[in-house]
Amino acid sequence: MYKQYCRIYQMMMRSFTLFLKWRKPELIEGAGSINNVPSYIVNKKINHLFIVTDTGIVSSGLMEPLLVQLDKTNIRYYVFSDTKPNPTIDLIEEALQQYKELHCDALLAFGGGSPIDCAKVIAARVAQPNKKISELKGVMKVQKETPLLIAIPTTAGTGSEATLAAVVSDSKTFEKYALMDPVLTPNIAVLDPNLTIKLPKNLTAATGMDALTHAVEAYIGKSTTSETEQQCLEAVQLLLENLYEAYENGENIKAREKVQKASYLAGLAFSRAYVGNVHAIAHTLGGFYSTPHGLANAIILPYVLEAYGEKVYSRLADLADAANLVESTTPIADKAKAFIEAIKNLNDKMNIPTKTKVEEKDIPLMVNRAYTEANPLYPVPQIFNKSQFTQLYQQIREG
């Protein structure tokens, strides 16, 4: 009965989203495109820009050319560099207070998924000043115009520069959850592959697999559209053909550019078609053990696809065809299995482990949270019960 309720809920959500006004970011892309950002800001008549980043970005000097250009245009800005991985409610509220005290009127997020998510939730709180972040959890809880947001990713994986979602962590309850609303989609996204050249190999691998997980889960789910399907197929092809090259030869600008575009496409796709059980589990690992999100997705993805079994063979066969993994005449089941093997092989080549930290005592609560996150919202190919979630945690558990 509950599974039937979930499917009805998902069908209603899919029908509802057909009438939503979906915003796509204005795209600035190509090597060196970051140099065009200040002129965009001037044209938008911004008075005081609030830049959200992290200490790693600041110390690397990666943002310095942008700040120099901003200084030349006399644009006032303030740099908030305290963002941490898996931004917490307390951190976001601290940033919001500074945003208000400085009378800022626009946001620029510079970095990986964490600074972009942090900036999105700041924007949500500006739009909804009388609501706590916990009250904005879930779907369509903001629904008011947010400040202009420019997203400049320095990784290629989260797709946050294209999505309506932001993920936050509660340091008190160890819960990690998402805010999802079209108004959180950045107004401008800047895809400059030069910003990803110095990305360490382990981050290139983890963030790239994050993008692949987005594309796969969006494609195999039950809320796809013709547009999201095409975005997923292209993203998977780009990633399977270029991610390892970007990992192995980091200064290959073409490979970096294609991985970055794939991340963006996957972000657009899962904004409309959602993710699934892989993400539900990954979010608990991030909440409990601060496991990097992309790494968690990479580890979990093959296990979940195998657990789905024949229910996803046809869809995985499409992805295998898109990536030219097998001959077109290969049976569907063999194509699907070849796709899963390709994921495992890619993980192995990039030194991504097959197991991760999961403490036995935490599993019951993690199962409850993953089950609650996934259902009824995620239009997954198969609705897992709690026993199936438990089995998956046991499979990925070290030792």
C-alpha positions as CSV (number, residue, x, y, z in Angstrom):
1,M,0.0,0.0,0.0
2,Y,2.8,2.4,0.9
3,K,4.6,1.8,-2.4
4,Q,1.4,2.6,-4.2
5,Y,1.1,5.8,-2.3
6,C,4.7,6.7,-3.3
7,R,4.0,6.1,-6.9
8,I,0.9,8.2,-6.9
9,Y,2.8,11.0,-5.1
10,Q,5.6,10.8,-7.7
11,M,3.1,10.9,-10.5
12,M,1.4,14.0,-9.1
13,M,4.8,15.7,-8.6
14,R,5.8,15.0,-12.1
15,S,2.5,16.4,-13.4
16,F,2.9,19.5,-11.2
17,T,6.5,20.2,-12.4
18,L,5.3,20.3,-16.0
19,F,3.7,23.6,-15.1
20,L,6.6,25.1,-13.2
21,K,8.7,27.9,-14.6
22,W,12.1,26.3,-14.8
23,R,15.0,28.6,-14.9
24,K,18.2,27.8,-16.7
25,P,21.3,29.8,-15.8
26,E,22.7,32.3,-18.2
27,L,25.8,30.4,-19.3
28,I,29.3,31.9,-19.6
29,E,31.6,29.1,-20.8
30,G,35.0,28.4,-22.2
31,A,38.6,28.8,-21.1
32,G,39.2,32.2,-19.7
33,S,35.5,33.0,-19.4
34,I,35.9,34.1,-15.8
35,N,37.3,37.3,-17.2
36,N,33.9,38.2,-18.5
37,V,32.2,38.1,-15.1
38,P,32.8,41.7,-13.9
39,S,31.1,43.2,-17.0
40,Y,28.0,41.0,-16.3
41,I,27.9,42.3,-12.7
42,V,28.2,45.9,-13.8
43,N,25.3,45.3,-16.3
44,K,23.2,43.9,-13.5
45,K,23.7,47.1,-11.4
46,I,24.9,45.3,-8.3
47,N,25.8,47.6,-5.4
48,H,27.5,45.2,-3.0
49,L,28.5,41.6,-3.9
50,F,28.8,38.9,-1.2
51,I,31.3,36.3,-2.4
52,V,31.1,32.9,-0.8
53,T,34.1,30.6,-1.0
54,D,36.5,28.6,1.2
55,T,40.0,29.0,2.6
56,G,41.4,26.6,0.2
57,I,40.3,28.7,-2.8
58,V,41.7,31.9,-1.1
59,S,45.1,30.4,-0.3
60,S,45.4,28.9,-3.8
61,G,45.1,32.3,-5.4
62,L,42.5,30.9,-7.9
63,M,40.1,33.7,-7.2
64,E,42.7,36.5,-7.3
65,P,42.3,37.4,-11.1
66,L,38.6,37.8,-10.6
67,L,39.1,40.1,-7.6
68,V,41.6,42.2,-9.5
69,Q,39.0,42.7,-12.3
70,L,36.3,43.5,-9.7
71,D,38.6,46.1,-8.2
72,K,39.2,47.7,-11.6
73,T,35.4,48.1,-12.1
74,N,35.0,49.6,-8.6
75,I,32.5,46.9,-7.7
76,R,32.2,46.6,-3.9
77,Y,32.5,43.1,-2.6
78,Y,33.0,41.1,0.6
79,V,34.7,37.7,0.7
80,F,33.2,35.1,3.1
81,S,35.8,32.3,3.1
82,D,34.7,30.2,6.1
83,T,32.7,27.7,4.1
84,K,33.4,24.1,5.0
85,P,32.5,20.8,3.3
86,N,28.9,19.9,4.0
87,P,28.0,23.4,5.1
88,T,26.1,23.5,8.4
89,I,23.0,25.5,9.5
90,D,25.1,27.5,12.0
91,L,27.7,28.4,9.3
92,I,25.0,29.5,6.9
93,E,23.3,31.7,9.5
94,E,26.7,33.3,10.4
95,A,27.2,34.1,6.7
96,L,23.6,35.4,6.4
97,Q,24.2,37.8,9.3
98,Q,27.2,39.3,7.6
99,Y,25.3,39.6,4.3
100,K,22.7,41.6,6.0
101,E,25.1,43.8,8.1
102,L,27.0,44.7,4.9
103,H,23.8,45.5,3.0
104,C,24.7,43.2,0.2
105,D,22.3,42.7,-2.7
106,A,23.8,39.8,-4.7
107,L,25.8,36.6,-4.2
108,L,28.7,35.0,-6.0
109,A,29.7,31.5,-5.1
110,F,33.2,30.5,-6.1
111,G,34.3,26.9,-5.4
112,G,32.9,23.4,-5.3
113,G,29.4,22.3,-4.3
114,S,29.7,23.5,-0.7
115,P,30.2,27.2,-1.4
116,I,27.5,27.1,-4.0
117,D,25.1,25.3,-1.7
118,C,25.9,27.7,1.1
119,A,25.2,30.7,-1.2
120,K,21.9,29.2,-2.3
121,V,20.7,28.7,1.3
122,I,21.8,32.3,2.2
123,A,19.6,33.4,-0.8
124,A,16.7,31.3,0.5
125,R,17.0,32.9,3.9
126,V,17.1,36.4,2.4
127,A,13.9,35.6,0.6
128,Q,12.3,34.0,3.6
129,P,13.7,35.9,6.6
130,N,11.1,34.6,9.1
131,K,11.7,31.0,8.4
132,K,14.3,28.7,9.8
133,I,16.4,26.6,7.4
134,S,14.7,23.5,8.7
135,E,11.4,24.9,7.7
136,L,12.7,25.3,4.1
137,K,13.6,21.7,3.9
138,G,12.1,19.8,1.0
139,V,10.3,20.9,-2.2
140,M,9.0,24.4,-3.0
141,K,9.3,25.9,0.4
142,V,11.1,29.2,-0.7
143,Q,8.8,30.4,-3.5
144,K,9.9,34.0,-3.2
145,E,12.4,35.9,-5.4
146,T,16.0,35.5,-4.2
147,P,19.0,37.8,-4.7
148,L,21.0,37.4,-7.9
149,L,23.3,34.4,-7.7
150,I,26.4,33.8,-9.8
151,A,27.9,30.4,-9.5
152,I,31.5,29.7,-10.5
153,P,32.4,26.1,-10.0
154,T,36.0,25.0,-9.5
155,T,35.1,21.3,-9.5
156,A,33.2,19.3,-12.1
157,G,30.7,17.1,-10.4
158,T,28.1,18.6,-8.1
159,G,26.3,20.4,-10.9
160,S,25.2,22.9,-8.3
161,E,25.7,25.7,-10.8
162,A,22.7,24.3,-12.7
163,T,20.4,22.9,-10.1
164,L,17.5,24.0,-7.9
165,A,18.8,22.1,-4.9
166,A,21.1,22.9,-2.0
167,V,22.2,20.4,0.6
168,V,22.8,21.4,4.3
169,S,24.0,19.5,7.3
170,D,22.7,19.8,10.9
171,S,25.6,19.4,13.2
172,K,23.4,18.7,16.1
173,T,21.3,15.8,14.6
174,F,23.9,14.7,12.0
175,E,21.1,15.0,9.5
176,K,21.8,16.1,5.9
177,Y,19.0,17.2,3.7
178,A,18.1,19.3,0.7
179,L,16.2,22.4,-0.1
180,M,14.7,22.3,-3.6
181,D,13.0,25.2,-5.4
182,P,13.5,26.6,-8.9
183,V,14.2,30.1,-7.4
184,L,17.5,28.6,-6.0
185,T,18.8,27.9,-9.5
186,P,21.8,30.3,-10.1
187,N,21.0,33.2,-12.4
188,I,24.5,32.9,-14.0
189,A,26.8,29.9,-14.3
190,V,30.4,30.3,-15.3
191,L,32.1,27.2,-16.8
192,D,35.8,28.0,-17.1
193,P,37.8,24.8,-17.4
194,N,41.0,26.7,-16.4
195,L,39.7,26.7,-12.8
196,T,39.7,22.9,-12.7
197,I,43.2,22.3,-14.0
198,K,44.9,22.2,-10.6
199,L,42.1,20.1,-9.1
200,P,43.8,17.1,-7.2
201,K,43.3,13.7,-8.7
202,N,41.2,12.4,-5.9
203,L,38.8,15.3,-6.2
204,T,38.7,15.0,-10.0
205,A,37.7,11.4,-9.5
206,A,35.1,11.9,-6.7
207,T,33.4,15.0,-8.3
208,G,33.4,13.4,-11.7
209,M,31.7,10.3,-10.3
210,D,29.2,12.5,-8.5
211,A,28.2,13.9,-11.9
212,L,28.0,10.4,-13.4
213,T,25.7,9.4,-10.5
214,H,23.5,12.4,-11.2
215,A,23.1,11.5,-14.8
216,V,22.5,7.8,-14.2
217,E,20.0,8.2,-11.4
218,A,18.1,10.9,-13.4
219,Y,18.0,8.6,-16.4
220,I,16.8,5.4,-14.8
221,G,14.2,7.2,-12.7
222,K,10.5,7.5,-13.5
223,S,10.2,11.3,-13.9
224,T,12.3,11.8,-17.0
225,T,11.4,14.1,-19.9
226,S,12.8,13.9,-23.4
227,E,15.0,16.9,-22.6
228,T,16.4,15.3,-19.4
229,E,17.0,12.0,-21.1
230,Q,19.1,13.7,-23.8
231,Q,21.0,15.6,-21.2
232,C,21.8,12.4,-19.3
233,L,22.9,10.5,-22.4
234,E,25.2,13.3,-23.4
235,A,26.6,13.6,-19.9
236,V,27.3,9.9,-19.5
237,Q,29.0,9.8,-22.9
238,L,31.2,12.8,-22.0
239,L,32.1,11.4,-18.6
240,L,33.0,7.9,-19.6
241,E,35.1,9.2,-22.5
242,N,36.9,12.0,-20.7
243,L,36.9,11.6,-16.9
244,Y,39.8,9.3,-16.7
245,E,41.8,11.4,-19.1
246,A,41.1,14.5,-16.9
247,Y,42.1,12.4,-13.8
248,E,45.3,11.1,-15.4
249,N,46.3,14.2,-17.4
250,G,44.9,17.1,-15.4
251,E,46.1,19.8,-17.7
252,N,44.3,18.4,-20.7
253,I,42.0,21.4,-21.1
254,K,39.7,19.7,-23.6
255,A,39.0,16.8,-21.3
256,R,38.5,19.2,-18.4
257,E,36.1,21.2,-20.4
258,K,34.0,18.2,-21.4
259,V,33.8,16.8,-17.9
260,Q,32.7,20.3,-16.7
261,K,30.0,20.4,-19.4
262,A,28.9,16.9,-18.4
263,S,28.5,18.0,-14.8
264,Y,26.4,21.0,-15.9
265,L,24.1,18.8,-18.1
266,A,23.7,16.2,-15.3
267,G,22.8,19.1,-12.9
268,L,20.1,20.3,-15.3
269,A,18.8,16.8,-15.7
270,F,18.5,15.8,-12.1
271,S,16.9,19.1,-11.2
272,R,13.8,18.0,-13.1
273,A,14.1,14.2,-13.0
274,Y,15.5,13.8,-9.4
275,V,18.1,11.5,-8.0
276,G,17.5,8.2,-6.2
277,N,18.5,5.7,-3.6
278,V,22.2,6.2,-4.2
279,H,21.9,9.8,-3.0
280,A,19.7,8.9,-0.1
281,I,22.4,6.6,1.3
282,A,25.2,9.0,0.4
283,H,23.6,11.8,2.3
284,T,23.6,9.7,5.5
285,L,27.3,8.9,5.1
286,G,28.0,12.6,4.8
287,G,25.9,13.5,7.8
288,F,27.3,10.8,10.1
289,Y,30.9,10.6,9.0
290,S,31.5,13.6,6.7
291,T,32.2,11.2,3.8
292,P,32.7,13.4,0.7
293,H,29.5,13.3,-1.2
294,G,31.1,12.4,-4.6
295,L,33.2,9.6,-3.1
296,A,30.1,8.2,-1.3
297,N,28.1,8.2,-4.6
298,A,31.0,6.5,-6.5
299,I,31.2,3.7,-3.9
300,I,27.5,3.1,-3.6
301,L,26.4,3.4,-7.3
302,P,27.4,-0.1,-8.5
303,Y,25.8,-1.8,-5.5
304,V,22.5,0.0,-6.0
305,L,22.4,-0.7,-9.8
306,E,23.0,-4.4,-9.1
307,A,20.3,-4.4,-6.5
308,Y,17.8,-3.0,-9.0
309,G,18.6,-5.9,-11.3
310,E,16.4,-6.4,-14.4
311,K,14.3,-3.4,-13.6
312,V,17.0,-1.1,-14.9
313,Y,18.5,-3.3,-17.7
314,S,16.8,-1.5,-20.5
315,R,17.8,2.0,-19.3
316,L,21.4,1.0,-18.5
317,A,21.6,-0.5,-22.0
318,D,20.8,2.9,-23.4
319,L,23.6,4.4,-21.4
320,A,26.0,1.7,-22.5
321,D,25.0,2.5,-26.1
322,A,25.5,6.2,-25.6
323,A,29.0,5.6,-24.3
324,N,29.8,3.1,-27.1
325,L,30.7,0.4,-24.5
326,V,29.5,-2.6,-26.6
327,E,28.3,-3.5,-30.0
328,S,24.7,-2.4,-30.8
329,T,23.7,-6.0,-31.3
330,T,24.7,-7.0,-27.8
331,P,21.7,-8.3,-25.7
332,I,20.2,-5.7,-23.4
333,A,21.1,-7.6,-20.2
334,D,24.7,-7.8,-21.3
335,K,24.8,-4.1,-22.2
336,A,23.5,-3.3,-18.7
337,K,26.0,-5.5,-17.0
338,A,28.8,-4.0,-19.2
339,F,27.7,-0.5,-18.0
340,I,27.9,-1.5,-14.3
341,E,31.4,-3.1,-15.0
342,A,32.5,0.1,-16.7
343,I,31.6,2.1,-13.5
344,K,33.5,-0.4,-11.4
345,N,36.5,-0.3,-13.7
346,L,36.6,3.5,-13.7
347,N,36.4,3.6,-9.9
348,D,39.2,1.1,-9.7
349,K,41.4,3.0,-12.2
350,M,40.9,6.2,-10.1
351,N,41.7,4.5,-6.8
352,I,38.2,4.8,-5.4
353,P,37.6,2.1,-2.8
354,T,34.7,-0.4,-2.9
355,K,33.9,0.1,0.8
356,T,33.6,2.9,3.3
357,K,33.1,3.7,7.0
358,V,29.8,2.5,8.4
359,E,29.4,1.7,12.1
360,E,27.0,-1.1,12.9
361,K,25.4,0.9,15.7
362,D,24.5,3.7,13.3
363,I,22.9,1.5,10.6
364,P,19.3,1.5,12.0
365,L,19.1,5.3,12.2
366,M,20.8,5.7,8.8
367,V,18.4,3.3,7.2
368,N,15.5,5.2,8.6
369,R,16.8,8.5,7.2
370,A,17.7,7.1,3.8
371,Y,14.3,5.5,3.6
372,T,12.5,8.7,4.6
373,E,14.6,10.8,2.2
374,A,13.9,8.5,-0.8
375,N,10.2,8.0,-0.1
376,P,7.9,9.2,-1.4
377,L,9.9,11.9,-3.2
378,Y,12.4,10.0,-5.4
379,P,10.9,8.3,-8.5
380,V,13.3,5.4,-8.2
381,P,13.1,2.3,-10.5
382,Q,12.5,0.2,-7.4
383,I,11.3,1.4,-4.0
384,F,13.5,-0.3,-1.4
385,N,12.2,-1.4,1.9
386,K,14.2,-0.9,5.1
387,S,15.6,-4.4,4.9
388,Q,17.0,-3.7,1.4
389,F,18.6,-0.5,2.7
390,T,20.1,-2.4,5.6
391,Q,21.6,-4.9,3.2
392,L,23.2,-2.1,1.1
393,Y,24.8,-0.5,4.2
394,Q,26.2,-3.9,5.1
395,Q,27.6,-4.4,1.6
396,I,29.5,-1.1,1.5
397,R,30.7,-1.4,5.1
398,E,34.4,-1.7,5.7
399,G,35.3,-5.0,7.3
